[in-house]
Structure formats: structure tokens, C-alpha cells
Amino acid sequence: MSLEKILAIVAFAILCFYLSFLIRYVPRLDLGVVLAITVVLAGYDLLFHRTPR
């Protein structure tokens, strides 16, 4: 596993951690939908992004 992939996974985990606190202290449905879309898009980018060589 490359260093770039490890850093991307750590960044994704930090993003999810931050967003979990946000949704926990501001429990609104519309905010939850936006945060869910954000996590899905970031996860998709993490899994399917190819770095040019």
C-alpha cells in the first residue's frame, strides 16, 4: 500500500469523525442528507480515484 493511499484513508477517517460530531450536535434531517452525500462522494473518490503516473 502506498503512502498516498494511507494518507487518503486517514484523511477520510478524519472527515467522517468531524462530520459525525457535526450531525450529533446539530441533528437536522437536511444537514444529515448533505453530510451523507458528502461521505458517499468522498468514499467514491477514495476508492476509484487513479493517480497519474
Buried (B, 14 or more C-beta within 10 A) or exposed (E): EEEEEEEBEEEBEEBBEEBEEEBEEEEEEEEBEEBEEEBEEBEEEBEEEEEEE
